[in-house]
Amino acid sequence: MGIVVLTMKAPVMEMLLVLLVTGIHSNKEMTKKIKRPKFNVPQINCDVKAGKIINPEFVVKCPAGCQDPKYHVYGTDVYSSYSSVCAAAVHSGVLDNSGGKILVRKVAGQSGYRGSYSNGVQSLSLPRWRESFIVSEGKPQKGVNYPSALTYSSPKSPTAKAGETTKAYQKPSVPGTTAQPVTLMQVPGTTPEGAAHVTLPRPSLSAASITSSPRPQPVGHRSRELDLWATIAYTSSQNSPHVSPGFVPKEELSTQSLEPVSQGDPTCKVDLSFLIDGSTSVGKRRFRIQKQFLADIAQALDIGPAGPLMGVVQYGDNPATQFNLKTHMNSRDLKAAIEKITQRGGLSNVGRAISSVTKNFFSKANGNRGGAPNVAVVMVDGWPTDKVEEASRLARESGINIFFITIEGAIETEKQYVIEPNFANKAVCRTNGFYSLSVQSWFSLHKSVQPLVKRVCDTERLACSKTCLNSADIGFVIDGSSSVGTGNFRTVLQFVANLSREFEISDTDTRIGAVQYTYEQRLEFGFEEYSTKPDILNAIKRVGYWSGGTSTGAAINYALEQLFKKSKPNKRKLMILITDGRSYDDVRVPAMAAHHKGVITYAIGVAWAAQDELEVIATHPAKDHAFFVDEFDNLYRSVPKVIQNICTEFNSQPRN
């Protein structure tokens, strides 16, 4: 083997080294020059619909605030291209309301789109549409070139805003989820080539996605070793009503023509108060679930001035009104207000909260409409830390229909800590099960949305609603003087019985009492003596004729002291006085005393009764409270007019 040795002089070697270094540097510069430029993600507005964008696949930035219901969405998981791109991303859970980057892919048109309520967005149903799209997290796929500028189908469509950036929302991963494919089949003649078959992942929960968390406890309340908490947010599965099969929206339609401003559901006109548990024992996560439940209720009810109105009271140690009936007049505003509620902490003083609602919440100043039933829904975690029976009784007597939702009630080993056993039955309007809901877990609370909405809207079954016929203590003051006579006295008693039949009588509804007078007075029966209509009618029948003089003034004073002094504070007090002549004593001062004490007085005169005296006895205006008939046999004709006036007066007054 031969060896060749090359020798170079120093200047030549230096020149070669310079050329070598220069070449390496030149290669680096060339590499920099051919490096792909950074991808700029275009930004769109919340109102941009997928059908307006021609590109089949693209990455965009969505701004904040696209959860607003004015941005319409059609479908679930797969959306009609008539939908807002960004609102669909929020509905699907890819984004939250703060906005961010998403990846959009156009797919085949569908023969139907199912509406649903998810992540604060109500999507609508649609029978068919020519094009669909799906959204996923905005991570560009390797090897795919995405447009830096979008192509729109109309020159009037919005363009990307230069220089704007929005922080992307990174959706938290859920441990233990697996991908289940959902296949979309092509509708012939509706899609371009290559979009016939799309597989899209749908997450499913497994037991591994549930973690354990201790529950904070206030002193003297409940204690638990362990609770299971899901790591995912509470979501609603309540579907929206389906659009008529004949409805196909056109691109030119405005959002107002699709969804006019709702005045509320007129078939569910109720004034509704939610008493929510803000106690320490609830914890932050349970409190968020409770707020989401309220938001779902607000969405399902269709809030509006012609339908249901809703306010919220949060209780802990003490109650606090978050907002009243007239604060928010639509579901959208109400849901936004619910989201802002912060937890108060403390104990679970439900009784104190119910008392506050009875005294303050259902007032005209707070939006009570008078003609709508009053409903209070009490939500309690476990059990109350005070007693509810007496407060609830006063609420029922004020015409408030109390519902109770008990979540994770006391188990057998915890019942020793419950201050008032069977508290729910002591609180609710009726103990027939209609007014009580028992929920085993906070994570199944969403299942109670539709059952509760159905019940509170069933106004025919709201038995505790305060009306002119079930909310009074009525005292009859009956003239038993000699001028009446035995036969006519029986006619008067029949008149009293006919009036009593018109009322709903019980210990919590209307109660009846009676006084007979001549020169003297006697209590025939008081308000607390009989609590059923048959018992009242039998008691009236047994009243015996007394005979004597006519001291009407003294009889009014006696009725105030012996009858109305024992009237319940939340009852309307009605005195119905029947006489056939002029009084031997003064009636002015006793009548003024009755009016001053809030007793509404009706004066019924027969035969020789003095019209001027009847008008003094009667509550102002006398024309609505004083009646006269020329003979006893015509008394029965006054019954409808008396009842009508009682109810007219009641309906013109604030409910509580």
C-alpha positions in Angstrom: 0.0 0.0 0.0 1.3 3.4 -0.9 1.0 6.5 1.2 0.7 9.9 -0.2 1.6 12.8 2.0 0.4 16.3 1.1 2.2 19.3 2.5 0.9 22.8 2.5 2.4 26.0 3.3 0.9 28.0 6.2 -0.8 30.7 4.1 -2.7 28.1 2.1 -3.9 26.3 5.2 -5.2 29.5 6.7 -7.2 30.3 3.5 -8.9 26.9 3.6 -9.9 27.3 7.2 -11.4 30.7 6.4 -13.4 29.2 3.5 -14.7 26.4 5.7 -15.9 28.7 8.5 -17.5 31.0 6.0 -19.4 28.1 4.4 -20.8 26.9 7.8 -22.0 30.4 8.6 -23.6 30.7 5.2 -25.5 27.4 5.7 -26.9 28.6 9.0 -28.1 31.9 7.4 -29.8 29.9 4.6 -31.5 27.7 7.2 -32.9 30.7 9.0 -34.2 32.2 5.7 -36.1 29.0 4.8 -37.6 28.4 8.3 -41.4 28.4 8.2 -43.0 31.6 9.6 -44.9 31.5 12.9 -48.7 30.7 12.4 -51.0 33.6 13.3 -54.4 32.5 14.6 -57.2 34.6 13.3 -59.8 35.9 15.8 -63.6 35.9 15.3 -66.5 37.5 17.1 -69.1 35.5 19.1 -71.8 36.1 16.5 -69.9 34.4 13.6 -71.6 31.3 12.3 -69.7 28.4 10.9 -71.7 28.5 7.7 -70.3 32.0 6.9 -66.7 30.6 6.9 -65.8 28.7 3.7 -62.6 27.0 5.0 -63.3 23.3 5.8 -60.9 23.2 8.8 -59.4 26.1 10.8 -58.1 27.3 14.1 -59.6 30.5 15.5 -59.5 32.5 18.7 -62.9 33.2 20.4 -63.3 36.3 22.6 -64.8 36.3 26.1 -68.6 36.4 26.7 -69.8 34.0 24.1 -72.0 32.2 26.7 -74.6 34.9 26.1 -77.9 33.4 25.0 -78.2 35.9 22.1 -75.6 33.7 20.3 -77.6 30.8 19.0 -76.5 27.1 18.9 -78.2 24.2 17.2 -77.3 20.7 18.2 -75.2 18.7 20.7 -71.6 17.5 20.1 -72.3 18.0 16.3 -73.6 21.4 15.5 -75.5 22.9 12.6 -73.4 25.3 10.6 -76.1 27.9 11.4 -74.7 28.0 14.9 -72.3 30.5 16.5 -68.9 28.9 16.4 -67.7 30.2 19.7 -71.0 29.6 21.5 -70.9 26.0 20.3 -67.4 25.7 21.7 -68.7 26.8 25.1 -71.7 24.5 24.9 -69.4 21.6 24.1 -67.1 22.3 27.0 -64.0 23.0 24.9 -64.0 26.7 26.1 -65.4 28.5 29.0 -66.9 32.0 28.9 -63.4 33.5 29.0 -62.7 32.5 25.4 -59.6 30.9 23.8 -58.4 28.9 20.8 -60.4 26.1 19.2 -60.1 23.8 16.2 -63.1 23.7 13.9 -63.8 20.9 11.4 -66.7 20.9 8.9 -68.5 17.6 8.6 -71.6 16.2 7.0 -75.0 17.7 7.3 -77.4 15.8 9.7 -81.0 14.8 9.4 -81.6 16.1 12.9 -79.9 18.1 15.7 -80.8 17.5 19.4 -80.9 20.6 21.7 -79.6 20.4 25.2 -78.5 22.6 28.1 -74.8 22.4 28.9 -72.1 24.6 30.4 -74.4 27.5 30.7 -75.6 27.5 27.0 -79.0 26.3 25.8 -78.7 24.8 22.4 -81.8 24.3 20.2 -83.1 21.4 18.2 -83.2 21.4 14.4 -84.8 18.8 12.1 -82.1 19.1 9.4 -79.3 21.2 8.0 -76.9 21.0 5.0 -73.6 21.3 6.9 -72.3 20.6 10.4 -69.2 21.2 12.4 -67.4 19.9 15.4 -65.1 21.7 17.8 -62.0 20.5 19.7 -59.1 22.1 21.6 -57.1 24.5 19.5 -54.0 22.5 19.1 -52.9 22.4 15.4 -52.3 18.9 14.0 -48.8 18.1 12.7 -48.5 18.3 9.0 -51.7 20.3 8.6 -51.6 23.9 7.2 -54.3 26.1 8.8 -55.2 29.4 7.2 -53.9 32.6 8.9 -56.8 34.5 7.3 -60.3 33.0 7.0 -62.4 33.1 3.8 -65.9 34.3 4.2 -69.0 33.7 2.1 -70.0 37.3 2.3 -67.9 40.4 1.9 -69.8 41.9 4.8 -68.7 39.2 7.2 -66.3 40.2 10.0 -62.6 39.8 9.5 -60.0 38.9 12.0 -58.9 41.7 14.3 -55.2 42.4 13.8 -53.1 42.5 16.9 -55.7 41.1 19.3 -54.8 38.2 21.6 -57.0 36.2 23.9 -55.7 33.9 26.6 -56.6 30.3 25.7 -58.6 28.2 28.1 -57.0 24.9 28.8 -59.7 22.3 29.6 -58.6 20.2 32.6 -58.1 16.6 31.9 -60.4 14.1 33.7 -58.6 11.1 35.1 -60.1 7.8 34.2 -61.9 8.9 31.0 -62.0 6.8 27.9 -62.8 7.8 24.3 -65.9 6.4 22.8 -66.3 6.9 19.1 -69.4 8.5 17.7 -69.9 8.0 14.0 -71.5 10.6 11.7 -73.0 9.2 8.5 -73.1 11.2 5.4 -76.4 12.6 4.2 -76.3 12.1 0.4 -75.9 15.2 -1.6 -75.1 17.4 1.4 -71.3 17.3 1.8 -68.2 17.6 -0.3 -66.0 14.6 -0.9 -64.0 13.3 2.0 -66.5 14.4 4.7 -68.6 11.2 4.6 -67.3 9.6 7.8 -66.0 11.4 10.9 -65.2 9.8 14.2 -65.4 12.0 17.2 -64.4 11.1 20.8 -66.8 11.5 23.7 -65.5 11.3 27.3 -67.1 8.9 29.7 -66.6 8.8 33.5 -65.2 5.9 35.4 -64.8 5.3 39.1 -61.3 6.6 38.9 -62.5 10.1 38.2 -64.0 10.4 41.7 -61.9 11.6 44.5 -62.4 11.9 48.2 -62.5 15.1 50.1 -63.2 15.9 53.8 -66.3 18.0 54.5 -65.8 21.2 56.6 -68.0 21.1 59.7 -69.3 23.9 62.0 -69.3 23.3 65.7 -72.4 21.4 66.9 -73.3 20.3 63.4 -72.8 17.0 61.5 -69.6 15.0 61.2 -68.7 12.6 58.3 -65.5 10.6 57.6 -65.7 10.7 53.8 -67.6 12.1 50.9 -67.1 11.3 47.2 -66.6 14.3 45.0 -66.5 14.3 41.2 -63.6 16.2 39.7 -65.8 17.4 36.8 -68.2 20.3 37.0 -71.9 19.7 37.6 -73.7 19.9 34.3 -77.4 19.7 33.4 -79.0 17.2 31.1 -82.3 19.1 30.7 -83.2 19.3 27.0 -84.8 22.3 25.4 -88.2 21.9 23.7 -87.9 20.7 20.1 -88.4 23.1 17.3 -91.3 22.3 15.0 -90.2 19.7 12.3 -91.3 22.1 9.6 -88.9 24.8 10.7 -85.7 25.3 8.8 -83.9 28.6 9.6 -82.5 30.8 6.7 -79.1 32.4 6.9 -80.8 35.8 6.5 -83.0 35.5 9.6 -82.0 37.8 12.5 -81.5 36.5 16.0 -84.6 38.5 17.2 -86.9 36.6 14.8 -85.6 33.3 16.1 -85.9 34.1 19.8 -88.0 37.1 20.8 -87.6 38.4 24.3 -89.7 36.1 26.5 -92.4 37.6 28.8 -92.3 34.3 30.8 -94.4 31.2 30.8 -98.0 32.3 31.5 -99.0 28.7 32.6 -96.6 29.0 35.5 -97.4 32.4 37.1 -95.9 32.0 40.6 -93.8 34.2 42.9 -91.0 32.0 43.9 -88.4 32.3 46.7 -85.4 29.9 46.9 -83.9 29.6 50.4 -80.4 28.2 49.7 -78.0 26.7 52.3 -74.9 28.8 52.7 -73.7 27.1 55.9 -70.1 26.0 56.4 -71.1 22.4 56.3 -72.0 22.7 52.6 -68.5 23.4 51.5 -67.4 25.3 48.3 -68.0 22.5 45.8 -71.5 21.7 47.1 -72.3 25.4 47.1 -71.3 25.6 43.4 -73.5 22.6 42.6 -76.4 24.3 44.5 -75.9 27.5 42.4 -75.8 25.4 39.2 -79.1 23.8 40.3 -80.6 27.3 40.7 -79.4 28.3 37.2 -81.0 25.2 35.7 -84.2 26.0 37.5 -84.1 29.6 36.2 -83.6 28.3 32.6 -86.3 25.7 32.9 -88.9 28.1 34.4 -88.8 30.7 31.6 -88.7 33.7 33.9 -90.7 36.8 32.9 -93.3 39.4 34.0 -96.2 37.3 32.6 -94.9 34.1 34.1 -92.8 33.0 37.1 -90.6 35.5 39.0 -87.8 34.3 41.3 -85.7 35.6 44.1 -83.0 34.0 46.3 -82.4 34.2 50.0 -79.2 32.6 51.4 -79.1 31.5 55.0 -76.4 30.6 57.4 -76.4 32.0 61.0 -78.8 34.7 59.6 -80.7 35.0 56.3 -79.8 37.5 53.6 -81.8 38.4 50.5 -79.5 38.0 47.4 -82.2 39.5 45.1 -86.0 39.9 45.2 -88.8 39.1 42.8 -88.5 42.2 40.8 -84.7 42.4 40.5 -84.4 40.2 37.4 -87.1 39.8 34.8 -85.7 37.1 32.5 -83.8 33.8 32.9 -80.6 35.2 31.4 -80.2 38.0 33.9 -81.3 35.7 36.7 -78.6 33.1 35.9 -75.9 35.8 35.7 -77.0 37.0 39.2 -76.9 33.5 40.6 -73.4 33.0 39.4 -72.2 36.0 41.5 -73.6 34.7 44.8 -70.9 34.0 47.4 -71.2 31.6 50.3 -72.0 33.2 53.7 -70.9 30.3 56.0 -72.2 29.6 59.6 -74.9 27.3 60.8 -78.0 26.1 59.0 -80.7 28.2 60.7 -83.6 27.4 58.4 -86.4 28.4 60.9 -84.9 31.9 61.1 -84.8 32.1 57.3 -88.4 31.0 56.9 -89.5 33.7 59.4 -87.6 36.3 57.5 -89.2 35.3 54.2 -92.7 35.3 55.7 -92.2 38.8 57.2 -90.3 40.5 54.4 -89.8 38.7 51.1 -93.4 38.4 49.8 -94.2 42.1 50.0 -95.4 44.5 47.3 -92.2 46.5 47.6 -90.2 43.3 46.8 -92.2 42.5 43.7 -95.0 40.3 45.1 -97.9 40.5 42.5 -100.8 39.5 44.8 -102.5 37.5 42.1 -99.7 34.9 41.9 -99.2 32.0 44.4 -96.3 32.5 46.8 -93.9 29.5 46.8 -90.8 29.1 49.0 -88.4 26.3 48.2 -86.1 25.5 51.1 -82.8 23.7 50.3 -81.0 22.1 53.3 -77.8 20.1 53.5 -78.5 17.3 56.0 -80.7 19.0 58.6 -81.4 22.4 60.1 -79.6 23.7 63.2 -82.7 25.4 64.6 -86.5 24.5 64.7 -88.7 25.1 61.8 -92.2 24.1 62.9 -93.5 27.4 64.3 -91.9 29.5 61.6 -93.4 27.2 58.9 -96.9 27.3 60.4 -96.9 31.1 60.3 -95.6 31.0 56.7 -98.4 28.5 55.7 -101.0 30.7 57.4 -99.7 33.7 55.4 -100.4 31.7 52.2 -96.9 30.6 51.4 -96.5 27.1 49.8 -93.4 25.7 51.4 -91.4 23.0 49.5 -88.4 21.2 51.2 -85.4 19.7 49.4 -83.3 17.7 51.8 -79.9 16.7 50.3 -77.9 13.9 52.0 -80.2 13.7 55.0 -79.2 12.2 58.3 -78.3 8.5 58.3 -79.2 6.3 61.3 -76.1 7.1 63.3 -76.5 10.8 62.7 -80.2 11.1 63.8 -79.2 11.7 67.4 -77.8 15.1 66.3 -81.0 16.3 64.6 -82.6 19.0 66.7 -86.2 18.6 65.3 -87.0 15.1 64.1 -89.3 14.9 61.0 -88.5 18.6 60.3 -89.5 18.5 56.6 -93.1 17.2 57.3 -93.4 19.9 60.0 -92.4 22.6 57.5 -94.1 21.7 54.2 -97.5 22.9 53.1 -99.0 19.4 53.1 -97.5 16.1 54.1 -98.7 14.1 51.1 -95.2 13.9 49.5 -95.9 16.6 46.9 -94.0 19.3 48.7 -90.9 17.2 49.8 -87.9 16.0 47.8 -85.2 13.9 49.3 -82.0 13.7 47.4 -79.4 11.1 48.3 -76.4 12.8 46.9 -75.4 16.3 45.8 -74.4 14.8 42.4 -77.9 13.6 41.7 -79.4 17.0 42.6 -79.8 17.9 38.9 -82.3 15.1 38.5 -84.7 17.1 40.6 -84.9 20.1 38.3 -87.8 18.9 36.1 -89.8 17.3 39.0 -89.6 20.5 41.0 -90.5 22.8 38.1 -93.5 20.7 37.4 -94.7 20.9 41.0 -94.2 24.6 41.6 -96.0 25.3 38.3 -99.0 23.2 39.2 -100.9 26.1 40.7 -104.1 24.0 41.2 -102.2 21.9 43.8 -100.6 24.7 45.7 -102.9 24.2 48.6 -101.4 26.8 50.9 -101.9 29.7 48.6 -103.5 32.5 50.5 -106.9 33.4 49.1 -110.0 35.3 50.2 -111.6 32.0 51.2 -108.8 30.4 53.3 -107.1 33.2 55.1 -109.4 34.8 57.6 -110.8 34.6 61.1 -114.5 35.3 60.7 -116.6 36.3 63.8 -120.4 36.4 63.5 -122.1 38.8 65.9 -125.8 37.8 65.9 -128.7 39.8 67.2 -130.8 37.6 69.5 -133.2 40.3 70.7 -137.0 39.8 71.2 -137.9 41.6 68.0 -136.2 38.9 66.0 -138.4 35.9 67.1 -137.7 32.2 67.1 -138.5 31.5 63.4 -136.6 34.5 62.1 -133.6 33.6 64.3 -133.4 30.2 62.6 -133.4 32.0 59.3 -130.5 34.2 60.5 -128.6 31.0 61.5 -129.2 29.6 58.1 -127.7 32.8 56.6 -124.6 32.3 58.8 -124.3 28.7 57.7 -124.6 29.6 54.0 -121.9 32.2 54.3 -119.6 29.7 56.3 -120.0 27.1 53.5 -118.2 29.4 51.1 -115.0 29.3 53.0 -112.2 26.7 53.2 -112.2 25.9 56.9 -109.4 24.3 58.9 -107.0 25.3 61.7 -104.6 26.8 59.2 -107.2 28.2 56.8 -110.4 30.1 57.6 -111.7 29.8 61.1 -115.2 30.7 62.4 -116.5 32.0 65.7 -119.9 33.3 66.9 -121.3 35.7 69.5 -125.0 36.2 70.3 -126.2 39.3 72.0 -129.3 41.0 73.5 -128.7 43.3 76.5 -126.0 40.8 77.4 -123.5 38.8 75.3 -122.3 35.2 75.2 -119.7 33.4 73.2 -121.3 30.6 71.3 -118.0 29.2 70.1 -114.5 30.6 69.5 -112.1 30.3 66.6 -110.1 27.4 68.1 -113.1 25.3 69.0 -113.9 23.7 65.6 -111.6 23.1 62.6 -113.7 21.4 60.0 -116.7 22.6 58.0 -119.1 19.9 59.2 -118.3 20.7 62.8 -118.8 24.5 62.2 -122.2 23.9 60.5 -123.3 21.6 63.3 -122.2 24.2 65.9 -124.2 26.9 64.1 -127.3 24.7 64.1 -127.1 24.1 67.9 -127.1 27.9 68.8 -130.2 28.6 70.9 -132.4 31.7 70.6 -131.8 34.0 73.6 -134.3 36.9 73.4 -134.0 40.3 75.1 -132.9 43.9 74.3 -130.5 45.2 71.6 -127.1 46.5 72.9 -125.1 46.4 69.7 -122.3 48.6 70.9 -121.6 46.4 73.9 -121.7 43.3 71.6 -119.0 44.8 69.4 -116.7 45.4 72.4 -117.4 41.9 73.7 -116.5 40.3 70.3 -113.3 42.3 70.2 -112.3 41.1 73.6 -113.6 37.5 73.7 -113.3 36.5 70.0 -110.8 38.6 68.0 -108.3 39.0 70.8 -107.5 35.3 70.1 -107.2 35.7 66.4 -104.0 34.6 64.8 -101.6 37.5 63.8 -101.4 36.5 60.2 -105.2 36.1 59.7 -107.5 38.7 58.2 -110.1 39.6 60.8 -113.7 39.8 59.6 -116.7 40.7 61.8 -120.1 40.1 60.2 -122.8 41.7 62.4 -126.5 40.9 61.8 -129.2 43.0 63.5 -132.9 43.9 63.0 -133.2 47.2 64.8 -131.6 50.3 66.3 -129.2 49.8 69.2 -130.1 50.9 72.7 -126.4 52.0 73.3 -123.8 53.9 71.3 -122.1 52.1 68.5 -119.7 54.8 67.3 -116.9 54.3 69.8 -117.0 50.4 69.7 -117.0 50.5 65.9 -114.0 52.9 65.8 -112.2 50.5 68.2 -112.9 47.6 65.8 -111.6 49.6 62.8 -108.5 50.7 64.7 -107.7 47.1 65.6 -107.8 46.1 62.0 -111.1 44.2 62.1 -113.0 44.5 58.8 -116.6 44.9 59.7 -119.6 44.0 57.6 -123.0 45.2 58.9 -126.2 43.4 57.7 -129.5 45.1 58.6 -132.9 43.5 58.4 -136.4 45.1 58.6 -136.2 47.8 61.3 -132.4 48.2 61.3 -131.2 51.8 61.1 -129.3 52.6 57.9 -127.2 55.4 59.5 -126.1 53.0 62.2 -125.2 50.3 59.8 -122.9 52.7 58.0 -121.2 53.8 61.2 -120.6 50.1 62.2 -119.3 49.1 58.7 -115.7 49.6 57.5 -115.1 52.4 55.1 -116.3 52.6 52.3 -119.8 51.8 53.8 -121.3 51.0 50.4 -119.1 47.9 50.2 -119.5 46.8 53.8 -123.1 47.7 54.8 -126.1 45.7 53.4 -129.9 46.0 54.1 -132.8 43.6 53.3 -136.4 44.4 54.0 -137.3 41.0 55.5 -135.5 37.9 57.0 -136.6 35.6 54.1 -134.5 37.7 51.7 -131.3 37.3 53.7 -130.0 34.5 51.5 -129.9 36.9 48.5 -127.1 38.8 50.3 -124.7 35.8 50.5 -123.2 36.1 47.0 -122.7 39.9 47.3 -121.1 39.6 50.7 -118.6 36.9 49.5 -117.9 38.9 46.3 -117.1 42.0 48.3 -114.9 40.1 50.8 -112.9 38.7 47.9 -112.7 41.9 45.9 -111.3 43.7 49.0 -108.8 40.8 49.6 -107.5 40.8 46.0 -106.9 44.5 46.0 -104.6 44.3 49.1 -101.0 43.1 49.3 -100.9 39.3 49.9 -98.9 39.5 53.1 
